[in-house]
Amino acid sequence: MTRYERYADEIADLIGQQTLRPGDRLPSVRQASTQRQISPSTVFQAYYLLEARGLIQARPRSGYYVCAASVASKAAPAEPAPSQPPAGSTKVAISELVFEVLGAMRQRELVPLGSAFPGPELFPLPRLARTLAAGMRRMDPKRIVEDLGPGNADLRRQIALRYAVQGMKVDPNEIVITNGAMEALNLSLQAVTQPGDVVAIESPTFYAALQALERLNLRAVEVATHPRHGVDLGALQAVLARHRVKACWFMPNFQNPLGCLMPEQAKRDLVAMLAAREIPLIEDDVYGELYFGRHQPPPAKAFDRLGAVMHCGSFSKCLAPGYRVGWVAAGRHAQAVERLKLMTSLSAPVPSQEAITGYLQQGGYDRHLRQLRQALAGSQARALRAVEKHFPKGTRVTRPEGGYFLWIELPPSIDAWQLHRLALSHSISLAPGQIFSAGRRFGHCLRLNCGHAADKRVDQAIKTVGQLAGSLLAPPA
């Protein structure tokens, strides 16, 4: 346990014992640093962690205070109910809706509550630029040809080392570097399906997964998904009995849009269930590094003994947005994925690979990740308080243990698409629930991005969205 985690646990114990009571002010960062003989950074990290746990809250220009737990527990919005998708498979036609939403998000002046990316201010972009320049100066030009297909050999070794830290043995030759995680996921899907096949997806699911199915002329069958625990394995078993599923595309860690996290045993059972039926699992794990707890949750890939899990990751959400460097550890499908990569885009961007390889070799990535996780945890806590305060009565909201999305279920009379367009007129982007379902369901839900540094514009935007939602409430009968 790190020093800041120990200090955070001590304060949590004092709150649990009622030694520190709701409304009590914690020592200032300077006081705590002096009294405990620890650095101000350690105190900040401890306070961010406690804030993410919902135990304390920051008050502007005043300090940190113990939350009014008994009041908050009664007032806080409830959790959304598990989804109940239809039993049949369906052809996907969602792209026009997605393009309309994404097109609106490109405007620089918008507050990006609908974006899929965290705020760029949270990333070490100047240092990455320096490693990019240095890497290109020393690069052997012959590498441009040598690394076609699988990608930079040094980068693949660095990724394999990160798997090893989690206790996973992944051969670097199994890893294919891609143009972001989306290419990794799309290549994986192409490697194991043919047009007309049925693919099982979560409900709701990331809209890019739906677009991939649409592009490849595949059918989707949605699986009931719990907002906290992820895919319902009983529901999945029923789906597999009813349909000839050729692949599953799931996000077990901090799923987009729900933020749910499958328990470790459920991941183990999921891998076993699919292995028994020889169904490949395409695992989207781009948020796996963004956990708020003490330990990184293992991916489903950790329980794969047959090479049937195609584990897809990316540096876009945790280190280098815009560099478009992802990968897939494709197991027994690695050769098929590599050949598809050669047939489509030949290679991931060479300069981007050089930049990230140099950054990882220099060290400091885990320190950056700790700071990023703390910032995201604090941002989520602020967003949850804003939703609780400003959204209409009857609103339900998730409380993820990582990532940077909140899934908000509004009262049934509110149309999220109408709210999305209304928010745009106030220079705020949203992601309405309809784009996260093959059947365009979740019409009164929205995904809210809370992955931004503390910013009054963001706080005000969440307040405005809540007020706009309230204005759309149907009058009582």
C-alpha positions as CSV (number, residue, x, y, z in Angstrom):
1,M,0.0,0.0,0.0
2,T,1.3,3.5,-0.9
3,R,1.8,6.2,1.7
4,Y,-1.2,8.2,0.4
5,E,-3.4,5.1,0.6
6,R,-2.4,4.5,4.2
7,Y,-3.2,8.0,5.1
8,A,-6.6,7.9,3.3
9,D,-7.5,4.7,5.1
10,E,-6.6,6.3,8.5
11,I,-9.0,9.1,7.7
12,A,-11.7,6.7,6.5
13,D,-11.4,4.8,9.7
14,L,-11.9,8.0,11.7
15,I,-15.0,8.8,9.7
16,G,-16.3,5.3,10.1
17,Q,-15.8,5.5,13.9
18,Q,-17.6,8.9,14.0
19,T,-14.5,10.5,15.3
20,L,-14.7,12.7,12.3
21,R,-18.4,13.6,11.7
22,P,-20.4,14.9,8.8
23,G,-19.4,18.6,8.2
24,D,-16.1,18.4,10.0
25,R,-13.2,20.1,8.3
26,L,-10.1,18.1,7.5
27,P,-6.7,19.5,8.2
28,S,-5.4,21.7,5.4
29,V,-2.9,20.2,3.0
30,R,-0.2,22.3,4.6
31,Q,-1.2,21.3,8.1
32,A,-1.5,17.6,7.3
33,S,1.9,17.7,5.5
34,T,3.6,19.2,8.5
35,Q,1.8,17.1,11.1
36,R,2.4,13.8,9.4
37,Q,5.7,14.7,7.8
38,I,4.5,13.7,4.3
39,S,4.6,15.7,1.1
40,P,1.7,18.0,0.1
41,S,1.4,15.8,-3.0
42,T,0.8,12.7,-0.8
43,V,-1.9,14.6,1.1
44,F,-3.6,15.7,-2.1
45,Q,-3.6,12.1,-3.4
46,A,-5.1,10.9,-0.2
47,Y,-7.8,13.5,-0.3
48,Y,-8.6,12.8,-4.0
49,L,-9.0,9.1,-3.1
50,L,-11.3,9.9,-0.2
51,E,-13.3,12.2,-2.5
52,A,-13.7,9.5,-5.1
53,R,-15.0,7.2,-2.3
54,G,-17.6,9.8,-1.5
55,L,-16.3,10.3,2.0
56,I,-15.2,13.9,1.8
57,Q,-15.8,16.8,-0.5
58,A,-13.9,20.0,-1.5
59,R,-15.4,23.4,-0.9
60,P,-14.0,26.2,-3.0
61,R,-11.5,28.4,-1.0
62,S,-12.4,26.6,2.2
63,G,-10.9,23.1,2.2
64,Y,-12.1,19.5,2.5
65,Y,-15.0,18.5,4.7
66,V,-16.5,15.1,5.7
67,C,-19.6,14.5,3.6
68,A,-23.0,14.5,5.3
69,A,-23.3,10.7,4.8
70,S,-26.7,10.2,6.3
71,V,-28.2,13.0,4.2
72,A,-26.4,12.0,1.1
73,S,-27.5,8.4,1.3
74,K,-31.2,9.5,1.3
75,A,-30.8,12.2,-1.4
76,A,-28.4,10.5,-3.8
77,P,-30.0,9.3,-7.0
78,A,-30.6,5.6,-7.3
79,E,-28.8,3.3,-9.6
80,P,-30.3,2.5,-13.0
81,A,-32.0,-0.8,-13.4
82,P,-30.4,-3.7,-15.4
83,S,-31.2,-3.6,-19.1
84,Q,-33.9,-5.9,-20.6
85,P,-33.1,-6.2,-24.3
86,P,-35.3,-8.0,-26.8
87,A,-34.6,-11.7,-27.3
88,G,-34.0,-11.7,-31.0
89,S,-31.1,-10.7,-33.2
90,T,-31.3,-7.6,-35.3
91,K,-29.6,-5.9,-38.3
92,V,-27.8,-2.8,-37.2
93,A,-28.5,0.7,-38.7
94,I,-27.2,3.2,-36.2
95,S,-24.5,5.2,-38.1
96,E,-26.7,8.2,-39.2
97,L,-27.6,8.9,-35.6
98,V,-24.0,8.5,-34.5
99,F,-22.7,10.8,-37.3
100,E,-25.1,13.5,-36.3
101,V,-24.0,13.4,-32.7
102,L,-20.2,13.2,-33.5
103,G,-20.5,16.0,-36.1
104,A,-21.9,18.3,-33.5
105,M,-19.1,17.6,-31.1
106,R,-16.3,18.9,-33.3
107,Q,-17.0,22.5,-32.4
108,R,-14.2,23.8,-30.2
109,E,-16.4,26.1,-28.1
110,L,-18.6,23.3,-26.9
111,V,-18.3,21.9,-23.3
112,P,-17.6,18.3,-24.3
113,L,-19.9,16.4,-21.9
114,G,-20.7,14.0,-24.9
115,S,-17.1,13.4,-25.9
116,A,-15.5,9.9,-25.6
117,F,-12.1,11.3,-24.6
118,P,-10.8,12.8,-21.3
119,G,-9.6,16.4,-21.3
120,P,-6.3,16.8,-23.1
121,E,-4.9,18.8,-20.2
122,L,-4.6,15.6,-18.2
123,F,-1.9,14.1,-20.5
124,P,1.9,14.6,-20.8
125,L,1.7,15.9,-24.3
126,P,4.9,18.0,-24.2
127,R,7.0,15.1,-23.0
128,L,5.5,12.8,-25.7
129,A,6.4,15.4,-28.3
130,R,10.0,15.4,-27.1
131,T,10.2,11.6,-27.2
132,L,8.7,11.6,-30.7
133,A,11.3,14.0,-31.9
134,A,14.1,12.0,-30.3
135,G,12.8,8.7,-31.5
136,M,12.6,9.9,-35.1
137,R,16.1,11.3,-35.1
138,R,17.6,7.9,-34.0
139,M,15.3,5.6,-35.9
140,D,16.9,3.2,-38.4
141,P,14.9,3.8,-41.7
142,K,14.9,0.1,-42.4
143,R,12.5,-0.3,-39.5
144,I,9.8,1.2,-41.5
145,V,9.6,-1.9,-43.6
146,E,10.6,-4.4,-40.9
147,D,7.8,-3.4,-38.6
148,L,5.0,-3.6,-41.2
149,G,2.1,-5.7,-40.0
150,P,2.8,-6.5,-36.3
151,G,4.3,-3.1,-35.5
152,N,7.3,-1.8,-33.5
153,A,9.1,-4.8,-31.9
154,D,10.3,-2.7,-28.9
155,L,6.7,-1.4,-28.3
156,R,5.3,-4.9,-28.4
157,R,7.9,-6.0,-25.8
158,Q,6.9,-3.0,-23.6
159,I,3.2,-4.0,-23.9
160,A,4.1,-7.7,-23.1
161,L,6.0,-6.4,-20.0
162,R,2.9,-4.6,-18.8
163,Y,0.9,-7.8,-19.2
164,A,3.6,-9.6,-17.1
165,V,3.2,-7.1,-14.3
166,Q,-0.4,-8.2,-14.0
167,G,0.7,-11.8,-13.9
168,M,-0.1,-12.6,-17.5
169,K,2.2,-14.4,-19.9
170,V,1.6,-12.8,-23.4
171,D,4.1,-13.5,-26.2
172,P,5.1,-10.3,-28.0
173,N,4.6,-12.2,-31.2
174,E,0.9,-12.4,-30.3
175,I,0.6,-8.6,-30.2
176,V,-0.3,-6.6,-33.3
177,I,0.0,-2.8,-33.1
178,T,-3.0,-1.0,-34.7
179,N,-4.4,2.5,-35.5
180,G,-6.0,2.8,-32.1
181,A,-8.2,0.3,-30.4
182,M,-11.0,0.7,-32.9
183,E,-8.8,-0.9,-35.6
184,A,-7.8,-3.6,-33.2
185,L,-11.5,-4.4,-32.5
186,N,-12.5,-4.2,-36.1
187,L,-9.7,-6.5,-37.3
188,S,-10.6,-9.0,-34.5
189,L,-14.2,-9.0,-35.5
190,Q,-13.3,-9.5,-39.2
191,A,-11.0,-12.4,-38.3
192,V,-13.7,-14.5,-36.7
193,T,-16.9,-13.6,-38.5
194,Q,-18.6,-13.6,-41.9
195,P,-21.4,-11.3,-43.2
196,G,-24.7,-12.4,-41.7
197,D,-23.2,-13.9,-38.5
198,V,-24.6,-13.1,-35.1
199,V,-22.5,-11.2,-32.5
200,A,-23.4,-10.8,-28.9
201,I,-23.0,-7.4,-27.4
202,E,-23.8,-5.6,-24.1
203,S,-26.9,-3.6,-23.6
204,P,-26.3,-0.7,-23.8
205,T,-23.0,-0.9,-25.7
206,F,-20.5,1.5,-27.2
207,Y,-21.8,3.0,-30.4
208,A,-18.6,2.2,-32.3
209,A,-19.2,-1.5,-31.8
210,L,-22.6,-1.1,-33.4
211,Q,-21.1,0.7,-36.3
212,A,-18.6,-2.1,-36.8
213,L,-21.4,-4.6,-37.0
214,E,-23.3,-2.4,-39.4
215,R,-20.3,-2.0,-41.7
216,L,-19.5,-5.8,-41.8
217,N,-23.2,-6.7,-42.3
218,L,-23.4,-8.6,-39.0
219,R,-26.4,-9.1,-36.8
220,A,-26.5,-8.0,-33.2
221,V,-28.0,-9.8,-30.2
222,E,-28.0,-7.7,-27.1
223,V,-27.4,-9.2,-23.7
224,A,-28.9,-7.9,-20.4
225,T,-26.2,-5.9,-18.6
226,H,-26.1,-4.7,-15.0
227,P,-25.0,-1.1,-14.4
228,R,-22.5,-2.2,-11.8
229,H,-21.6,-5.8,-12.5
230,G,-21.7,-5.9,-16.3
231,V,-23.0,-8.8,-18.5
232,D,-25.6,-11.0,-16.9
233,L,-24.1,-14.5,-17.4
234,G,-27.5,-16.2,-17.0
235,A,-28.9,-14.0,-19.8
236,L,-25.8,-14.7,-21.9
237,Q,-26.3,-18.4,-21.5
238,A,-29.9,-18.1,-22.7
239,V,-28.7,-16.1,-25.7
240,L,-26.1,-18.7,-26.6
241,A,-28.7,-21.4,-26.4
242,R,-31.1,-19.5,-28.6
243,H,-28.7,-18.1,-31.2
244,R,-25.7,-19.4,-33.2
245,V,-23.4,-16.7,-31.9
246,K,-20.0,-16.5,-33.7
247,A,-18.3,-13.9,-31.4
248,C,-18.9,-11.8,-28.3
249,W,-17.7,-8.2,-28.1
250,F,-17.7,-7.2,-24.4
251,M,-16.0,-4.6,-22.3
252,P,-15.6,-6.2,-18.8
253,N,-13.6,-3.3,-17.2
254,F,-15.4,0.1,-16.9
255,Q,-17.7,-0.5,-19.8
256,N,-18.7,2.4,-22.1
257,P,-21.3,3.7,-21.5
258,L,-22.3,2.2,-18.1
259,G,-18.9,2.2,-16.4
260,C,-19.7,-1.3,-15.0
261,L,-17.0,-3.7,-13.8
262,M,-17.4,-7.4,-14.0
263,P,-16.3,-9.2,-10.9
264,E,-13.2,-11.4,-11.2
265,Q,-15.1,-14.6,-10.8
266,A,-17.6,-13.5,-13.4
267,K,-14.8,-12.9,-15.9
268,R,-13.4,-16.4,-15.2
269,D,-16.9,-17.9,-15.7
270,L,-17.4,-15.9,-18.9
271,V,-14.1,-17.2,-20.4
272,A,-15.0,-20.8,-19.4
273,M,-18.5,-20.5,-20.8
274,L,-17.3,-19.3,-24.2
275,A,-14.4,-21.7,-24.4
276,A,-16.7,-24.6,-23.9
277,R,-18.6,-23.5,-27.0
278,E,-15.5,-22.4,-29.0
279,I,-16.8,-18.8,-29.2
280,P,-14.1,-16.1,-29.4
281,L,-14.3,-13.2,-27.0
282,I,-13.3,-9.8,-28.4
283,E,-12.4,-7.9,-25.2
284,D,-12.3,-4.1,-25.4
285,D,-10.2,-3.0,-22.4
286,V,-9.3,0.6,-23.2
287,Y,-10.3,1.8,-19.7
288,G,-8.6,-1.0,-17.7
289,E,-5.8,1.3,-16.4
290,L,-8.3,3.9,-15.1
291,Y,-9.3,2.2,-11.9
292,F,-10.0,4.1,-8.7
293,G,-9.3,1.3,-6.2
294,R,-6.0,-0.1,-4.9
295,H,-5.5,-2.8,-7.5
296,Q,-6.0,-3.0,-11.3
297,P,-8.8,-5.4,-12.1
298,P,-7.6,-8.2,-14.4
299,P,-9.0,-8.5,-17.9
300,A,-10.9,-11.6,-19.0
301,K,-7.7,-12.4,-21.0
302,A,-6.0,-13.3,-17.6
303,F,-8.2,-16.4,-17.5
304,D,-7.8,-17.5,-21.1
305,R,-5.9,-20.8,-21.5
306,L,-6.8,-21.5,-25.1
307,G,-5.9,-18.3,-26.9
308,A,-9.6,-17.6,-27.5
309,V,-9.7,-14.1,-26.0
310,M,-8.6,-11.2,-28.3
311,H,-7.6,-8.5,-25.9
312,C,-7.7,-5.0,-27.3
313,G,-6.1,-2.0,-25.7
314,S,-5.0,1.5,-26.5
315,F,-2.9,4.4,-25.3
316,S,-5.5,7.0,-26.5
317,K,-7.5,7.1,-23.2
318,C,-4.6,6.9,-20.7
319,L,-1.6,8.5,-22.3
320,A,-1.6,9.8,-25.9
321,P,-4.9,11.0,-27.3
322,G,-4.6,11.6,-31.0
323,Y,-1.5,9.4,-31.5
324,R,-3.8,6.6,-32.6
325,V,-1.7,3.7,-31.2
326,G,-3.6,0.6,-30.0
327,W,-3.0,-3.1,-30.1
328,V,-4.6,-6.5,-29.9
329,A,-3.2,-9.6,-28.1
330,A,-5.0,-11.9,-30.4
331,G,-4.1,-15.3,-29.1
332,R,-4.6,-18.1,-31.7
333,H,-6.0,-15.5,-34.1
334,A,-2.9,-13.4,-34.2
335,Q,-1.8,-14.5,-37.7
336,A,-5.2,-13.8,-39.1
337,V,-5.3,-10.4,-37.5
338,E,-1.8,-9.5,-38.7
339,R,-2.7,-10.5,-42.3
340,L,-5.9,-8.4,-42.2
341,K,-3.8,-5.5,-40.9
342,L,-1.4,-5.8,-43.9
343,M,-4.4,-6.0,-46.3
344,T,-6.0,-2.9,-44.9
345,S,-3.6,-0.2,-43.5
346,L,-0.2,-1.9,-43.6
347,S,1.1,-0.3,-40.4
348,A,0.2,1.9,-37.5
349,P,1.9,5.4,-37.6
350,V,5.6,5.0,-37.2
351,P,6.3,8.3,-35.4
352,S,3.5,7.7,-32.9
353,Q,4.9,4.2,-32.1
354,E,8.4,5.7,-31.7
355,A,7.1,8.4,-29.3
356,I,5.2,5.9,-27.0
357,T,8.0,3.4,-27.1
358,G,10.5,6.1,-25.9
359,Y,8.1,7.3,-23.2
360,L,7.6,3.8,-21.8
361,Q,11.4,3.0,-21.9
362,Q,12.2,6.2,-20.0
363,G,9.8,5.3,-17.1
364,G,7.2,7.5,-15.4
365,Y,4.2,6.0,-17.1
366,D,2.8,4.5,-13.8
367,R,3.3,7.8,-12.0
368,H,1.3,9.6,-14.8
369,L,-1.4,6.9,-14.5
370,R,-1.7,7.5,-10.7
371,Q,-2.1,11.2,-11.2
372,L,-4.6,10.6,-14.0
373,R,-6.7,8.2,-11.9
374,Q,-6.7,10.6,-9.0
375,A,-7.9,13.5,-11.3
376,L,-10.6,11.3,-12.8
377,A,-11.8,10.1,-9.4
378,G,-12.1,13.7,-8.2
379,S,-13.9,14.8,-11.4
380,Q,-16.4,11.9,-11.0
381,A,-17.1,12.9,-7.4
382,R,-17.8,16.5,-8.5
383,A,-20.0,15.4,-11.4
384,L,-22.1,13.1,-9.1
385,R,-22.7,15.9,-6.6
386,A,-23.8,18.2,-9.5
387,V,-26.2,15.5,-10.9
388,E,-27.6,15.0,-7.4
389,K,-28.1,18.7,-6.9
390,H,-29.4,19.9,-10.3
391,F,-31.1,17.0,-12.2
392,P,-34.8,16.4,-11.8
393,K,-36.3,14.1,-9.2
394,G,-36.5,10.5,-10.4
395,T,-33.0,10.7,-12.1
396,R,-30.9,7.6,-11.7
397,V,-27.1,7.5,-12.2
398,T,-24.3,5.0,-12.1
399,R,-21.3,5.2,-9.7
400,P,-18.4,3.5,-11.6
401,E,-15.2,2.4,-9.9
402,G,-13.1,3.6,-12.8
403,G,-13.1,5.3,-16.1
404,Y,-14.8,8.7,-16.7
405,F,-18.4,8.1,-17.8
406,L,-21.7,8.4,-15.9
407,W,-24.8,6.7,-17.3
408,I,-27.8,8.8,-16.4
409,E,-31.3,7.5,-16.6
410,L,-33.8,10.4,-16.7
411,P,-37.5,10.3,-15.8
412,P,-39.2,8.4,-18.7
413,S,-41.0,11.4,-20.1
414,I,-37.7,13.1,-21.0
415,D,-36.5,12.5,-24.6
416,A,-32.6,12.4,-24.5
417,W,-32.4,13.3,-28.2
418,Q,-34.4,16.4,-27.6
419,L,-32.2,17.2,-24.6
420,H,-29.1,16.7,-26.7
421,R,-30.3,19.2,-29.3
422,L,-31.4,21.7,-26.6
423,A,-28.0,21.4,-24.9
424,L,-26.2,22.1,-28.2
425,S,-28.0,25.5,-28.3
426,H,-26.3,26.2,-25.0
427,S,-22.9,25.1,-26.3
428,I,-22.9,21.8,-24.5
429,S,-22.5,18.4,-26.2
430,L,-24.2,15.2,-24.9
431,A,-24.3,11.6,-25.9
432,P,-28.0,10.6,-26.0
433,G,-28.9,7.0,-25.1
434,Q,-30.4,6.1,-28.5
435,I,-26.9,5.7,-30.1
436,F,-25.9,2.9,-27.6
437,S,-28.5,0.3,-28.8
438,A,-29.0,-1.6,-32.0
439,G,-32.8,-1.0,-31.5
440,R,-32.3,2.8,-30.6
441,R,-33.6,2.1,-27.1
442,F,-32.6,4.0,-23.9
443,G,-34.5,7.1,-25.2
444,H,-34.5,8.7,-21.8
445,C,-30.9,8.0,-21.0
446,L,-27.6,9.8,-21.7
447,R,-23.9,9.2,-21.2
448,L,-22.0,12.1,-19.5
449,N,-18.2,12.5,-19.8
450,C,-16.8,13.6,-16.4
451,G,-13.2,13.2,-17.5
452,H,-12.0,16.8,-17.3
453,A,-9.8,18.7,-14.9
454,A,-11.6,20.9,-12.4
455,D,-13.3,23.6,-14.5
456,K,-16.1,26.0,-13.7
457,R,-17.4,25.7,-17.3
458,V,-17.9,22.0,-16.9
459,D,-19.6,22.4,-13.5
460,Q,-21.9,25.0,-14.9
461,A,-22.6,22.9,-18.0
462,I,-23.8,19.9,-15.8
463,K,-26.0,22.3,-13.9
464,T,-27.4,23.7,-17.2
465,V,-28.1,20.1,-18.5
466,G,-30.0,19.3,-15.3
467,Q,-32.1,22.4,-15.6
468,L,-32.8,21.7,-19.3
469,A,-33.8,18.2,-18.4
470,G,-36.2,19.6,-15.8
471,S,-37.8,21.9,-18.3
472,L,-38.6,18.8,-20.5
473,L,-40.5,17.0,-17.7
474,A,-44.1,16.2,-18.6
475,P,-46.5,18.1,-16.4
476,P,-48.2,15.9,-13.8
477,A,-51.5,14.5,-14.9
